[in-house]
Amino acid sequence: MPYLRQKNFQGGLSDSENTGVEGSFYEGVGVNIHGKPGMATVNQKLTKESGTTVTDFVKSSVQGTNGITYFFGDTGRIYSRSADGTYTLAYTRSSNDAILSACEYDGYLYYTTAAHLHRKPLPGLGDWSDHQGDWGIFTNGDTKYHPMIVNGLYLYVGDGRAMATVDDLGNFTANGIYGGSTFTSLPHGFRARCLYNYDTDILIGSVVDETINKARVFRWDGTSSTYDSTDEIGEPGIQAFVPIDNSVFAICGNRGNMYFYDGKSLREPPAKRLRGNYSSTDFIEVHPDAVDGFDGLAMIGVSRSAGEPILHGVYSIGRYDKNYPLALNLEYLISTNSRTSVEIGVIKAVGQNMFVSWKDWNDPGSLTYGIDKIDWTTKYASAYLITRDLSGDRLVPKTFNRYICSFKDCGGDASLKLSYIKNYGTATSLASYSRTATDENYIIADQHIDTGNLQIKVEWETTGNSAMAVEEIAIEWNPKKPK
């Protein structure tokens, strides 16, 4: 009997139900495609670590050299996490104004609000008596973005069209370098949203307005009076920079388009795209600090902006090594298991751990907030994968008869569940038809289905830290008999 198969999952999320790179699948949540090449298994879960301490949306973080990780909220709260995982509300601004960015530089913890740069000497945890509020005054006072980055001897802070700096002698300059060049500002209308260290230079990702399809990336050496080069793209803003393959992608606009930056220009068309059902009322956002590298992959927090065009969570872009395709994958959902109406403010890798801050809009009565950490003792319990269309030649009418999922048994009482999706409809369980061929490590389901196209859904049923590793999905078919 002829079979149609999927036996490689390293392509990640496909471009549609019908097409994608080799080894891609239509949809997946919580699936680990890089850990064991040629197999699909399950990621660890995210568990809320912050308890009831965090009560606003964290959009910036700093891994302090004093062993403390700091998180900064959008109502003026600063939280500290000690090495043992204890969270403390370290400081609250009396004005409750939003903290827009943060960075450690030259022995100080710096953070911004709309009009001011503030700082506190490190080390220190409970004592904030040496906190220096309103330490620097911005020229433009951007109310949404003050991206920060350390490059060479300076701390750089975006402020609308201006680039403020702090030098290693503690001098603040509202635009340019202390005792040196004054930065001539970005062109009128453009404002700095995100920064990135590119070789010895700085990339400035800009936005005009989220409703105006015009954005530029500027390359600046950090000391000259003006930027060295610029390139414009017809997208509503550069949302974040993603380090990838010794270079950088720019996430542009609110439809998940990622463009490769070649040192001077953003290459078109997009190098990668987060597939979604976008429209004038359905689009996404990636906050500037919701990007970080972890376990050799670039992690991207995809957030609610308007509507629900795509599942919200922590996506990855990367590959096992250079011999595999560059793949997108939805690695993690936040600890509430919500996959829509979620915002992710920060992704922060600290040593062998990764932290994710979030805001969940799903409770009609109130918003909920938290900071999650990877739980190394428990697999994610709701992982699933949906194949692309496995129908082969659509001109040949078919009856599908048998559905086989081969696996590697990883111990425990973990199991798998199979369903089928006929003609892009809803998943229908094959569980009542299933049996296990123990010697072959197969799950087999028998059912006659006449259809134009067919997808298979695999759901993992985990136990603790155990989950099956799926090797192959195959379906047996016969030419459909005429009636």
VMD Tcl script that draws the C-alpha trace (Angstrom):
set ca {
  {0.00 0.00 0.00}
  {1.26 3.54 -0.73}
  {2.08 5.84 2.16}
  {2.41 9.61 2.59}
  {4.83 10.66 5.31}
  {6.37 13.37 7.41}
  {9.59 12.25 9.08}
  {11.55 15.46 9.62}
  {10.45 18.41 11.74}
  {13.48 20.73 11.58}
  {11.76 23.11 9.13}
  {9.56 24.54 11.87}
  {6.36 26.39 11.09}
  {5.36 26.24 7.42}
  {4.22 29.08 5.20}
  {0.71 27.64 4.83}
  {-1.24 24.39 5.13}
  {0.09 23.41 1.72}
  {3.69 24.54 1.44}
  {6.85 25.25 3.37}
  {10.49 24.29 3.57}
  {11.40 20.63 3.92}
  {10.49 19.29 7.33}
  {8.02 22.09 8.15}
  {4.60 21.58 9.76}
  {1.51 23.76 9.76}
  {1.10 24.47 13.48}
  {2.77 23.52 16.72}
  {2.82 24.67 20.33}
  {5.47 23.72 22.88}
  {7.24 21.33 20.48}
  {11.00 20.89 20.68}
  {12.35 20.45 17.14}
  {16.05 21.15 17.77}
  {16.92 18.98 20.77}
  {17.00 15.68 18.87}
  {17.38 16.19 15.11}
  {14.91 14.07 13.16}
  {12.48 13.92 16.09}
  {9.84 16.14 17.63}
  {9.45 16.11 21.38}
  {8.20 18.50 24.09}
  {9.71 21.61 25.66}
  {9.84 22.35 29.36}
  {6.96 24.43 30.68}
  {7.10 28.02 31.89}
  {6.17 28.39 35.55}
  {5.30 31.65 37.27}
  {8.10 32.48 39.68}
  {7.18 36.00 40.77}
  {4.17 34.98 42.89}
  {2.06 37.97 43.95}
  {5.01 40.39 44.11}
  {4.87 41.64 40.52}
  {1.74 43.77 40.04}
  {2.43 45.67 36.81}
  {3.74 44.97 33.32}
  {7.52 44.52 33.21}
  {9.03 45.80 29.95}
  {12.73 46.12 30.92}
  {15.24 44.05 32.88}
  {18.90 44.08 33.90}
  {21.08 41.18 34.97}
  {23.19 42.95 37.57}
  {26.84 42.18 38.16}
  {25.94 42.05 41.87}
  {24.09 38.76 41.29}
  {20.65 40.36 41.31}
  {18.29 40.52 38.34}
  {16.15 43.67 38.20}
  {12.76 44.05 36.52}
  {11.12 47.40 35.77}
  {7.36 47.91 35.59}
  {5.08 50.26 33.71}
  {3.74 51.91 36.89}
  {7.13 52.85 38.37}
  {7.87 49.68 40.31}
  {11.34 48.10 40.41}
  {11.58 44.45 41.42}
  {14.71 42.53 42.38}
  {15.23 38.81 42.05}
  {17.96 37.27 44.19}
  {19.94 34.23 43.10}
  {17.64 31.90 45.09}
  {14.56 33.09 43.17}
  {13.17 35.46 45.81}
  {11.32 38.47 44.41}
  {11.19 41.78 46.27}
  {9.56 45.09 45.48}
  {12.79 47.08 45.76}
  {11.60 50.58 44.92}
  {8.46 52.40 43.80}
  {8.45 55.79 42.14}
  {6.07 58.13 43.95}
  {4.79 59.46 40.61}
  {4.02 55.91 39.38}
  {5.22 56.90 35.91}
  {6.16 54.13 33.50}
  {9.76 52.91 33.39}
  {10.64 52.68 29.70}
  {14.11 51.07 29.69}
  {17.02 50.08 31.93}
  {20.71 49.19 31.74}
  {23.74 48.64 33.98}
  {26.78 50.77 33.18}
  {30.00 51.55 35.03}
  {28.79 50.50 38.48}
  {25.33 52.07 38.25}
  {21.84 50.82 37.52}
  {20.28 53.29 35.06}
  {16.62 53.51 34.09}
  {14.44 55.96 32.21}
  {11.06 57.58 32.47}
  {9.62 59.90 29.84}
  {11.47 63.05 30.92}
  {14.42 61.81 33.00}
  {17.31 59.39 33.37}
  {17.67 57.96 36.90}
  {20.41 55.90 38.49}
  {21.46 53.94 41.57}
  {24.94 52.73 42.55}
  {25.53 48.99 42.68}
  {25.89 46.70 44.58}
  {22.80 46.99 46.73}
  {19.47 45.27 47.25}
  {17.29 46.61 50.03}
  {18.81 50.07 50.57}
  {17.76 52.61 47.95}
  {18.72 55.70 49.96}
  {21.51 56.36 47.43}
  {19.04 56.39 44.52}
  {19.54 59.46 42.29}
  {16.17 60.35 40.80}
  {15.83 62.79 37.88}
  {19.61 62.61 37.44}
  {19.54 63.55 33.75}
  {16.95 65.60 31.85}
  {16.08 64.56 28.29}
  {15.75 67.08 25.49}
  {12.67 65.59 23.83}
  {11.15 63.56 26.63}
  {9.80 60.75 24.44}
  {6.81 59.26 26.26}
  {7.06 55.73 24.81}
  {10.66 54.83 23.94}
  {14.08 55.38 25.49}
  {16.16 52.44 24.19}
  {19.49 51.97 25.99}
  {22.72 50.21 25.05}
  {26.38 50.17 26.14}
  {28.94 50.51 23.35}
  {32.64 51.16 24.03}
  {33.07 53.83 26.71}
  {29.53 55.14 26.60}
  {25.97 54.40 27.60}
  {23.63 55.49 24.79}
  {19.98 56.42 25.32}
  {17.54 57.18 22.52}
  {15.25 60.16 23.08}
  {13.02 60.81 20.11}
  {15.32 62.31 17.45}
  {18.21 62.73 19.92}
  {20.86 60.34 21.24}
  {21.80 61.02 24.85}
  {25.00 59.61 26.38}
  {26.66 58.95 29.71}
  {30.45 58.61 29.76}
  {32.71 56.70 32.15}
  {33.35 59.87 34.15}
  {29.67 60.21 34.94}
  {28.86 63.03 32.52}
  {25.36 63.11 31.06}
  {24.88 64.73 27.65}
  {21.33 65.15 26.35}
  {22.39 64.85 22.69}
  {25.85 63.75 21.58}
  {29.15 63.21 23.40}
  {30.37 65.19 26.42}
  {33.11 67.56 25.23}
  {32.75 66.21 21.68}
  {30.29 66.16 18.82}
  {26.64 67.06 19.13}
  {24.49 64.48 17.36}
  {22.58 66.30 14.62}
  {19.42 64.26 15.35}
  {17.37 61.84 13.32}
  {15.29 63.37 10.51}
  {12.08 65.11 11.51}
  {9.32 62.72 12.48}
  {11.57 59.75 13.26}
  {12.11 58.57 16.84}
  {14.45 55.90 18.20}
  {12.61 52.73 19.29}
  {15.39 50.10 19.56}
  {19.21 49.93 19.50}
  {21.68 47.19 18.55}
  {25.47 46.78 18.67}
  {26.63 46.06 15.11}
  {30.38 45.48 14.99}
  {31.72 48.64 16.68}
  {28.76 50.73 15.50}
  {25.20 51.21 16.73}
  {22.04 50.48 14.78}
  {19.11 52.75 15.57}
  {15.72 51.28 14.72}
  {13.15 54.02 14.32}
  {9.41 54.59 14.11}
  {7.34 57.55 12.96}
  {3.97 56.28 14.12}
  {2.41 52.82 14.28}
  {-0.10 53.94 11.62}
  {2.48 55.37 9.18}
  {4.24 52.94 6.85}
  {7.67 54.48 7.04}
  {10.65 53.41 9.12}
  {14.41 53.67 8.92}
  {17.43 51.92 10.30}
  {20.39 54.24 10.98}
  {24.00 53.09 11.39}
  {26.11 55.38 13.60}
  {29.68 55.08 14.88}
  {28.64 56.56 18.25}
  {30.90 59.62 18.20}
  {30.41 61.47 14.91}
  {27.98 64.33 14.55}
  {25.71 62.33 12.24}
  {24.87 58.76 11.29}
  {26.94 56.98 8.64}
  {24.13 55.41 6.61}
  {20.39 54.93 6.61}
  {17.85 52.79 4.83}
  {14.09 53.29 4.71}
  {11.46 50.58 4.48}
  {7.70 50.84 3.98}
  {6.69 49.36 7.32}
  {5.11 51.04 10.38}
  {8.25 51.05 12.51}
  {11.18 48.81 13.39}
  {9.97 46.94 16.45}
  {13.09 45.04 17.54}
  {16.44 43.69 16.37}
  {17.04 39.92 16.40}
  {20.62 38.59 16.41}
  {20.90 35.64 14.03}
  {23.79 33.81 12.31}
  {26.43 36.44 13.20}
  {24.20 39.14 11.77}
  {20.86 40.71 12.59}
  {17.24 40.65 11.47}
  {14.97 43.65 11.97}
  {11.36 42.91 12.90}
  {9.52 45.59 10.95}
  {5.90 46.62 11.16}
  {3.09 44.76 12.89}
  {2.66 41.77 10.56}
  {5.65 39.70 11.58}
  {8.04 40.60 8.75}
  {11.76 40.07 9.44}
  {14.34 41.66 7.14}
  {18.04 40.83 6.94}
  {20.35 43.81 7.53}
  {23.50 43.60 5.37}
  {25.47 46.41 7.01}
  {23.88 49.16 4.99}
  {20.39 48.16 3.87}
  {17.42 46.06 4.87}
  {17.17 43.33 2.26}
  {13.76 42.82 0.69}
  {11.62 40.70 0.54}
  {11.44 39.51 4.19}
  {13.94 36.83 5.15}
  {11.35 35.29 7.48}
  {7.71 35.96 8.27}
  {5.54 35.12 11.28}
  {2.53 33.67 9.47}
  {-0.83 35.03 10.56}
  {-4.30 36.10 9.51}
  {-3.49 39.81 9.42}
  {-5.94 42.54 8.53}
  {-6.60 46.22 9.26}
  {-7.85 45.19 12.72}
  {-5.62 42.18 13.39}
  {-1.91 42.68 13.98}
  {0.86 42.04 16.52}
  {3.63 43.79 18.43}
  {7.10 42.76 19.51}
  {8.31 44.92 22.40}
  {11.98 46.02 22.08}
  {13.18 43.98 25.11}
  {11.11 40.88 24.26}
  {14.06 39.43 22.31}
  {17.05 37.49 23.61}
  {19.29 34.56 22.75}
  {18.85 31.27 24.60}
  {20.28 27.80 23.96}
  {21.61 28.84 20.56}
  {18.24 30.22 19.38}
  {16.88 33.75 19.11}
  {13.74 34.03 21.25}
  {10.99 36.49 20.24}
  {7.99 37.44 22.39}
  {4.94 37.97 20.18}
  {2.31 40.17 21.83}
  {-1.28 41.24 21.48}
  {-1.75 44.55 19.68}
  {-5.15 44.29 18.00}
  {-7.26 41.26 17.20}
  {-5.83 37.74 17.25}
  {-4.00 37.09 13.95}
  {-1.45 34.70 15.46}
  {-0.90 32.71 18.64}
  {0.88 34.82 21.27}
  {3.91 33.39 23.01}
  {7.66 32.91 22.81}
  {8.75 32.01 19.29}
  {12.24 30.96 18.29}
  {14.20 31.45 15.11}
  {17.30 29.35 14.60}
  {18.66 25.93 13.67}
  {20.39 22.95 15.25}
  {23.55 23.76 13.31}
  {24.56 25.15 9.92}
  {23.38 22.00 8.11}
  {19.73 22.62 8.99}
  {17.22 25.21 7.72}
  {16.52 28.43 9.61}
  {13.23 27.63 11.34}
  {10.50 29.48 13.21}
  {8.82 27.67 16.09}
  {6.40 28.50 18.90}
  {8.48 27.23 21.81}
  {6.58 28.40 24.91}
  {3.25 29.72 26.11}
  {3.16 31.72 29.33}
  {2.32 29.96 32.60}
  {-1.42 30.77 32.41}
  {-1.44 28.72 29.16}
  {-3.15 31.62 27.39}
  {-2.29 31.76 23.71}
  {-4.28 34.87 22.77}
  {-4.74 38.29 24.43}
  {-1.23 38.15 25.90}
  {1.60 40.69 25.96}
  {5.23 39.72 26.53}
  {7.42 42.58 27.74}
  {10.80 40.96 28.46}
  {12.65 37.81 27.51}
  {15.80 37.54 29.60}
  {18.35 34.73 29.50}
  {20.32 34.47 32.75}
  {22.83 31.64 32.77}
  {20.96 28.37 32.18}
  {17.56 29.96 32.77}
  {15.20 32.14 30.80}
  {12.67 34.59 32.23}
  {9.54 35.87 30.51}
  {7.45 38.80 31.77}
  {3.82 38.99 30.69}
  {0.44 40.65 30.91}
  {-2.64 38.45 30.41}
  {-5.85 40.12 29.18}
  {-8.01 36.98 29.33}
  {-9.67 37.60 32.71}
  {-12.58 39.97 31.97}
  {-12.47 41.27 35.53}
  {-8.82 42.23 35.75}
  {-5.45 42.06 34.08}
  {-2.91 39.66 35.53}
  {0.87 40.06 35.50}
  {3.86 37.88 36.18}
  {7.38 36.71 35.45}
  {7.87 33.10 34.38}
  {10.94 30.91 34.49}
  {11.67 27.69 32.61}
  {10.70 24.74 34.81}
  {13.41 22.13 34.34}
  {11.41 19.49 36.26}
  {8.21 19.46 34.17}
  {7.34 19.19 30.49}
  {4.70 21.43 28.95}
  {1.44 19.48 29.24}
  {-0.48 20.73 26.18}
  {2.02 20.36 23.32}
  {0.70 19.50 19.88}
  {1.74 19.48 16.24}
  {-0.39 19.66 13.07}
  {1.18 18.50 9.82}
  {0.87 20.21 6.48}
  {-1.52 18.64 3.98}
  {-0.33 15.05 3.47}
  {-2.60 14.29 0.53}
  {0.05 14.22 -2.19}
  {-1.39 14.53 -5.69}
  {-4.77 16.24 -5.29}
  {-5.90 15.01 -8.73}
  {-5.99 11.43 -7.45}
  {-9.16 10.72 -5.40}
  {-8.15 8.81 -2.27}
  {-9.46 6.80 0.62}
  {-7.20 7.05 3.66}
  {-7.13 3.88 5.73}
  {-4.37 3.75 8.32}
  {-2.50 6.34 10.40}
  {0.82 5.46 11.97}
  {2.91 7.54 14.36}
  {6.31 6.05 15.20}
  {7.99 7.16 18.40}
  {10.87 6.75 20.76}
  {9.65 5.77 24.20}
  {11.26 8.12 26.72}
  {9.97 6.37 29.81}
  {7.24 7.07 32.32}
  {3.54 6.89 31.43}
  {3.75 9.44 28.63}
  {1.64 8.76 25.53}
  {0.38 10.24 22.26}
  {-3.03 11.03 20.84}
  {-3.85 11.19 17.12}
  {-6.53 13.20 15.34}
  {-7.27 13.96 11.71}
  {-8.27 17.22 10.02}
  {-10.34 16.79 6.85}
  {-10.46 19.58 4.24}
  {-9.01 22.19 6.66}
  {-11.81 21.62 9.16}
  {-11.65 20.80 12.86}
  {-9.65 18.01 14.45}
  {-11.50 14.71 14.97}
  {-10.02 12.17 17.33}
  {-8.72 8.82 16.14}
  {-8.22 7.66 19.73}
  {-11.02 5.13 19.72}
  {-9.39 3.36 16.79}
  {-5.86 3.38 18.15}
  {-3.68 0.54 19.21}
  {0.03 0.30 19.99}
  {2.43 -2.03 18.22}
  {4.81 -2.50 21.14}
  {7.72 -4.14 19.32}
  {7.76 -1.45 16.60}
  {7.00 1.58 18.81}
  {4.02 2.52 16.64}
  {0.67 4.04 17.41}
  {-1.73 2.79 14.73}
  {-5.24 3.96 13.96}
  {-7.50 2.42 11.33}
  {-10.37 4.39 9.80}
  {-11.64 4.91 6.24}
  {-11.74 8.60 5.30}
  {-12.60 9.89 1.85}
  {-11.31 13.45 1.46}
  {-9.53 15.89 -0.79}
  {-6.81 16.65 1.73}
  {-5.81 15.45 5.15}
  {-3.71 16.71 8.04}
  {-2.74 14.79 11.16}
  {-2.65 16.30 14.64}
  {-0.38 14.76 17.27}
  {-0.97 15.66 20.92}
  {1.52 14.74 23.63}
  {0.22 13.42 26.93}
  {3.15 14.00 29.29}
  {3.86 12.76 32.79}
  {6.11 14.97 34.89}
  {9.33 15.34 32.94}
  {8.65 12.54 30.44}
  {7.36 12.85 26.88}
  {7.48 10.71 23.76}
  {9.78 11.67 20.88}
  {7.91 11.45 17.56}
  {9.97 10.08 14.66}
  {7.50 9.86 11.79}
  {3.85 10.36 10.85}
  {2.56 8.24 7.98}
  {-0.83 7.66 6.37}
  {-1.79 4.76 4.13}
  {-4.16 5.32 1.22}
  {-5.81 3.64 -1.74}
  {-7.29 5.12 -4.89}
  {-10.91 5.91 -4.13}
  {-13.30 3.34 -5.56}
  {-15.93 4.80 -7.89}
  {-19.46 4.72 -6.53}
}
mol new
graphics top color blue
foreach p $ca { graphics top sphere $p radius 0.5 }
foreach p [lrange $ca 0 end-1] q [lrange $ca 1 end] { graphics top cylinder $p $q radius 0.2 }
display resetview
